[in-house]
Amino acid sequence: MFTGIVEEVGVISGILRGRVSSSLKIGAKKVLEDAKVGDSICTNGVCLTVTSLAGDAFSCDVMAETLRRSNLGELRVGSLVNLERALSVTSRLGGHIVSGHIDGTGTISSMEKEDNAVWVTIDTQSGILRYIVEKGSIAIDGISLTVAYVDDRSFKVSVIPHTADETILLRKKPGDTVNLENDIIGKYVEKLMMPDMDKGGGGSSSYGLTLDFLMKNGFA
């Protein structure tokens, strides 16, 4: 579990590509201070497991499903990535709950400066936009950001100088791909509102959270 508060920017120092998977070697400093094999490090928003440590770098394996869902397959030696260690029980939750399980990707369509901030507009598919709400949270390449605008094609965030300095977001340009993770709360609520499927998968049962149930129990 992560917070979306990026700790440092790392650099890809090696890539070993398999048929449908890959292994990354990532140069870093801060996130390695207490790292050990088996730890999770959020890399551009993707939860990856440390498989080995060597000096100022760690290695991790990337499965085919992760490559399909994220932009990690576009990385090259020298690419910069956002890094965050897993949340500890003593940490302040400065962003929002981020699982590191990417829902999909989006494409930066525009970047417009407004005084000390930069508006970033991102186009993405309807399956992701359905869970995005104005003033809600979203993780973009692992960065916890507040949604300032959303419609049926895109959404916008406003990036302050500190976020620009500590992450790679504003080093990207229109046309670049970003990893997106929706706030998990909306997905759970939607699932709970759907009737349970029977064990055979052939239809719905009488269980599930429905509007009728809420009304009968004084919630509507």
Disulfide bonds with the S-S distance in Angstrom:
none
